[in-house]
């Protein structure tokens, strides 16, 4: 199946010839330590700066967690590329088949506000697709992991997406203005879930069946998505663009269009119910 940029997504066989389990063990240890570093700042009013022309906050905790991850992972895998929200982008990553994709704190606004819905997100991406991923949510005492070809787990227990019955109620996490993009027939079945500050954690909630689906507004980034994308896939779900194509990572442009995440059973219905207005 082609990727969202028209390129061919690598098959599971193509990705499966590597020891991704070893990489999962590596990033798990690193993410747990970064989570401990971030947690030491939590509730302590860390210094905050603003980036992206004042649109996005970044805290001392983000930088400290990023440094912790970079120190461990780049030393362990010097041949891998690096893409992190809190590191200046190095175009040399585009020439690497394999790289780390990092968000040291996904949900920084929640973190700063003292809310516990934030996580450390770490993925290993190979030829454009995630092969190992972990989300560590220290304030919630939760950890989500997945490796290509294996199950998705939360705190070591296997998780699966919800088994929503046909025509049943759908718990969907999305902005209120996105609900109107669905056809009326399915709109009346949707129970809107309140805002989840961390996008990665929101996708994990779809993976473990606490919610049925989520819509993601345009301009999410590789680091928001890569680890959670794999976790969702291994749990029986999918994250796609509005054409139903899987995402490709480590492109020059690391932003993405409007996305939908749901169980593989529910996703086709949701995609087919989006109106032309929602797709524009």
Secondary structure as a PSIPRED ss2 file (coil, helix, strand):
# PSIPRED VFORMAT (PSIPRED V4.0)

   1 X C   1.000  0.000  0.000
   2 X E   0.000  0.000  1.000
   3 X C   1.000  0.000  0.000
   4 X C   1.000  0.000  0.000
   5 X C   1.000  0.000  0.000
   6 X C   1.000  0.000  0.000
   7 X C   1.000  0.000  0.000
   8 X E   0.000  0.000  1.000
   9 X C   1.000  0.000  0.000
  10 X C   1.000  0.000  0.000
  11 X C   1.000  0.000  0.000
  12 X H   0.000  1.000  0.000
  13 X H   0.000  1.000  0.000
  14 X H   0.000  1.000  0.000
  15 X H   0.000  1.000  0.000
  16 X C   1.000  0.000  0.000
  17 X C   1.000  0.000  0.000
  18 X C   1.000  0.000  0.000
  19 X C   1.000  0.000  0.000
  20 X H   0.000  1.000  0.000
  21 X H   0.000  1.000  0.000
  22 X H   0.000  1.000  0.000
  23 X H   0.000  1.000  0.000
  24 X H   0.000  1.000  0.000
  25 X H   0.000  1.000  0.000
  26 X H   0.000  1.000  0.000
  27 X H   0.000  1.000  0.000
  28 X H   0.000  1.000  0.000
  29 X H   0.000  1.000  0.000
  30 X H   0.000  1.000  0.000
  31 X H   0.000  1.000  0.000
  32 X H   0.000  1.000  0.000
  33 X H   0.000  1.000  0.000
  34 X H   0.000  1.000  0.000
  35 X H   0.000  1.000  0.000
  36 X H   0.000  1.000  0.000
  37 X H   0.000  1.000  0.000
  38 X H   0.000  1.000  0.000
  39 X H   0.000  1.000  0.000
  40 X H   0.000  1.000  0.000
  41 X H   0.000  1.000  0.000
  42 X C   1.000  0.000  0.000
  43 X C   1.000  0.000  0.000
  44 X C   1.000  0.000  0.000
  45 X C   1.000  0.000  0.000
  46 X C   1.000  0.000  0.000
  47 X C   1.000  0.000  0.000
  48 X E   0.000  0.000  1.000
  49 X E   0.000  0.000  1.000
  50 X E   0.000  0.000  1.000
  51 X E   0.000  0.000  1.000
  52 X C   1.000  0.000  0.000
  53 X C   1.000  0.000  0.000
  54 X C   1.000  0.000  0.000
  55 X C   1.000  0.000  0.000
  56 X E   0.000  0.000  1.000
  57 X E   0.000  0.000  1.000
  58 X E   0.000  0.000  1.000
  59 X E   0.000  0.000  1.000
  60 X H   0.000  1.000  0.000
  61 X H   0.000  1.000  0.000
  62 X H   0.000  1.000  0.000
  63 X H   0.000  1.000  0.000
  64 X H   0.000  1.000  0.000
  65 X H   0.000  1.000  0.000
  66 X H   0.000  1.000  0.000
  67 X H   0.000  1.000  0.000
  68 X H   0.000  1.000  0.000
  69 X H   0.000  1.000  0.000
  70 X H   0.000  1.000  0.000
  71 X H   0.000  1.000  0.000
  72 X H   0.000  1.000  0.000
  73 X H   0.000  1.000  0.000
  74 X H   0.000  1.000  0.000
  75 X H   0.000  1.000  0.000
  76 X H   0.000  1.000  0.000
  77 X C   1.000  0.000  0.000
  78 X C   1.000  0.000  0.000
  79 X C   1.000  0.000  0.000
  80 X C   1.000  0.000  0.000
  81 X E   0.000  0.000  1.000
  82 X E   0.000  0.000  1.000
  83 X E   0.000  0.000  1.000
  84 X E   0.000  0.000  1.000
  85 X C   1.000  0.000  0.000
  86 X C   1.000  0.000  0.000
  87 X C   1.000  0.000  0.000
  88 X C   1.000  0.000  0.000
  89 X C   1.000  0.000  0.000
  90 X C   1.000  0.000  0.000
  91 X H   0.000  1.000  0.000
  92 X H   0.000  1.000  0.000
  93 X H   0.000  1.000  0.000
  94 X H   0.000  1.000  0.000
  95 X H   0.000  1.000  0.000
  96 X C   1.000  0.000  0.000
  97 X C   1.000  0.000  0.000
  98 X E   0.000  0.000  1.000
  99 X E   0.000  0.000  1.000
 100 X E   0.000  0.000  1.000
 101 X E   0.000  0.000  1.000
 102 X E   0.000  0.000  1.000
 103 X E   0.000  0.000  1.000
 104 X E   0.000  0.000  1.000
 105 X E   0.000  0.000  1.000
 106 X E   0.000  0.000  1.000
 107 X C   1.000  0.000  0.000
 108 X H   0.000  1.000  0.000
 109 X H   0.000  1.000  0.000
 110 X H   0.000  1.000  0.000
 111 X H   0.000  1.000  0.000
 112 X H   0.000  1.000  0.000
 113 X C   1.000  0.000  0.000
 114 X C   1.000  0.000  0.000
 115 X C   1.000  0.000  0.000
 116 X C   1.000  0.000  0.000
 117 X C   1.000  0.000  0.000
 118 X C   1.000  0.000  0.000
 119 X E   0.000  0.000  1.000
 120 X E   0.000  0.000  1.000
 121 X E   0.000  0.000  1.000
 122 X E   0.000  0.000  1.000
 123 X E   0.000  0.000  1.000
 124 X E   0.000  0.000  1.000
 125 X E   0.000  0.000  1.000
 126 X E   0.000  0.000  1.000
 127 X C   1.000  0.000  0.000
 128 X C   1.000  0.000  0.000
 129 X E   0.000  0.000  1.000
 130 X E   0.000  0.000  1.000
 131 X E   0.000  0.000  1.000
 132 X E   0.000  0.000  1.000
 133 X E   0.000  0.000  1.000
 134 X E   0.000  0.000  1.000
 135 X E   0.000  0.000  1.000
 136 X E   0.000  0.000  1.000
 137 X E   0.000  0.000  1.000
 138 X H   0.000  1.000  0.000
 139 X H   0.000  1.000  0.000
 140 X H   0.000  1.000  0.000
 141 X C   1.000  0.000  0.000
 142 X E   0.000  0.000  1.000
 143 X E   0.000  0.000  1.000
 144 X E   0.000  0.000  1.000
 145 X E   0.000  0.000  1.000
 146 X E   0.000  0.000  1.000
 147 X E   0.000  0.000  1.000
 148 X C   1.000  0.000  0.000
 149 X C   1.000  0.000  0.000
 150 X C   1.000  0.000  0.000
 151 X C   1.000  0.000  0.000
 152 X E   0.000  0.000  1.000
 153 X E   0.000  0.000  1.000
 154 X E   0.000  0.000  1.000
 155 X C   1.000  0.000  0.000
 156 X C   1.000  0.000  0.000
 157 X E   0.000  0.000  1.000
 158 X E   0.000  0.000  1.000
 159 X C   1.000  0.000  0.000
 160 X C   1.000  0.000  0.000
 161 X C   1.000  0.000  0.000
 162 X C   1.000  0.000  0.000
 163 X C   1.000  0.000  0.000
 164 X C   1.000  0.000  0.000
 165 X C   1.000  0.000  0.000
 166 X C   1.000  0.000  0.000
 167 X C   1.000  0.000  0.000
 168 X C   1.000  0.000  0.000
 169 X C   1.000  0.000  0.000
 170 X E   0.000  0.000  1.000
 171 X E   0.000  0.000  1.000
 172 X E   0.000  0.000  1.000
 173 X E   0.000  0.000  1.000
 174 X C   1.000  0.000  0.000
 175 X C   1.000  0.000  0.000
 176 X H   0.000  1.000  0.000
 177 X H   0.000  1.000  0.000
 178 X H   0.000  1.000  0.000
 179 X H   0.000  1.000  0.000
 180 X C   1.000  0.000  0.000
 181 X C   1.000  0.000  0.000
 182 X E   0.000  0.000  1.000
 183 X C   1.000  0.000  0.000
 184 X H   0.000  1.000  0.000
 185 X H   0.000  1.000  0.000
 186 X H   0.000  1.000  0.000
 187 X H   0.000  1.000  0.000
 188 X C   1.000  0.000  0.000
 189 X C   1.000  0.000  0.000
 190 X E   0.000  0.000  1.000
 191 X E   0.000  0.000  1.000
 192 X E   0.000  0.000  1.000
 193 X E   0.000  0.000  1.000
 194 X C   1.000  0.000  0.000
 195 X C   1.000  0.000  0.000
 196 X C   1.000  0.000  0.000
 197 X C   1.000  0.000  0.000
 198 X C   1.000  0.000  0.000
 199 X H   0.000  1.000  0.000
 200 X H   0.000  1.000  0.000
 201 X H   0.000  1.000  0.000
 202 X H   0.000  1.000  0.000
 203 X H   0.000  1.000  0.000
 204 X H   0.000  1.000  0.000
 205 X H   0.000  1.000  0.000
 206 X H   0.000  1.000  0.000
 207 X H   0.000  1.000  0.000
 208 X C   1.000  0.000  0.000
 209 X C   1.000  0.000  0.000
 210 X C   1.000  0.000  0.000
 211 X C   1.000  0.000  0.000
 212 X C   1.000  0.000  0.000
 213 X E   0.000  0.000  1.000
 214 X E   0.000  0.000  1.000
 215 X E   0.000  0.000  1.000
 216 X E   0.000  0.000  1.000
 217 X C   1.000  0.000  0.000
 218 X C   1.000  0.000  0.000
 219 X C   1.000  0.000  0.000
 220 X E   0.000  0.000  1.000
 221 X E   0.000  0.000  1.000
 222 X H   0.000  1.000  0.000
 223 X H   0.000  1.000  0.000
 224 X H   0.000  1.000  0.000
 225 X H   0.000  1.000  0.000
 226 X H   0.000  1.000  0.000
 227 X H   0.000  1.000  0.000
 228 X H   0.000  1.000  0.000
 229 X H   0.000  1.000  0.000
 230 X H   0.000  1.000  0.000
 231 X H   0.000  1.000  0.000
 232 X H   0.000  1.000  0.000
 233 X H   0.000  1.000  0.000
 234 X H   0.000  1.000  0.000
 235 X C   1.000  0.000  0.000
 236 X C   1.000  0.000  0.000
 237 X E   0.000  0.000  1.000
 238 X E   0.000  0.000  1.000
 239 X E   0.000  0.000  1.000
 240 X E   0.000  0.000  1.000
 241 X E   0.000  0.000  1.000
 242 X C   1.000  0.000  0.000
 243 X C   1.000  0.000  0.000
 244 X C   1.000  0.000  0.000
 245 X C   1.000  0.000  0.000
 246 X E   0.000  0.000  1.000
 247 X C   1.000  0.000  0.000
 248 X C   1.000  0.000  0.000
 249 X C   1.000  0.000  0.000
 250 X C   1.000  0.000  0.000
 251 X C   1.000  0.000  0.000
 252 X C   1.000  0.000  0.000
 253 X C   1.000  0.000  0.000
 254 X C   1.000  0.000  0.000
 255 X E   0.000  0.000  1.000
 256 X E   0.000  0.000  1.000
 257 X C   1.000  0.000  0.000
 258 X C   1.000  0.000  0.000
 259 X E   0.000  0.000  1.000
 260 X E   0.000  0.000  1.000
 261 X E   0.000  0.000  1.000
 262 X E   0.000  0.000  1.000
 263 X E   0.000  0.000  1.000
 264 X H   0.000  1.000  0.000
 265 X H   0.000  1.000  0.000
 266 X H   0.000  1.000  0.000
 267 X H   0.000  1.000  0.000
 268 X H   0.000  1.000  0.000
 269 X H   0.000  1.000  0.000
 270 X H   0.000  1.000  0.000
 271 X H   0.000  1.000  0.000
 272 X H   0.000  1.000  0.000
 273 X H   0.000  1.000  0.000
 274 X E   0.000  0.000  1.000
 275 X C   1.000  0.000  0.000
 276 X H   0.000  1.000  0.000
 277 X H   0.000  1.000  0.000
 278 X H   0.000  1.000  0.000
 279 X H   0.000  1.000  0.000
 280 X C   1.000  0.000  0.000
